[in-house]
């Protein structure tokens, strides 16, 4: 609830100055997505960085077995959230297996094409 309230306050304070908002890492669970929609609204675009658990783990500064296990758990837990957004809004999957620069450029292209 606290995170959602902080997001709402920040978004409301910038409504006249922006075309949209990029929220990184939220929601992480289906219940968070449903609460966001009921209190703030349905997102028009949801980006999903599509990559393997190995790719995510390799980006961590601590490349340990625990990190890999945690990453795999996160990837599995995110599947219901991805399915939810696929059925309700415009979910755009971005191939995140490339270099950081390539992924960034793909994200920019996706957002630009959506805003046109």
Buried (B, 14 or more C-beta within 10 A) or exposed (E): EEBBEEBBEEBEEEEEEEEEEEBEEEBEEBEBBEBBBEEBEEBEBBBBBBBEBEBBBEEEEEEEEEBBEBBBEEBEEBEEBBEBBEEBBEBBBBEBEBEEEEBEEBBEEBBEEEEE
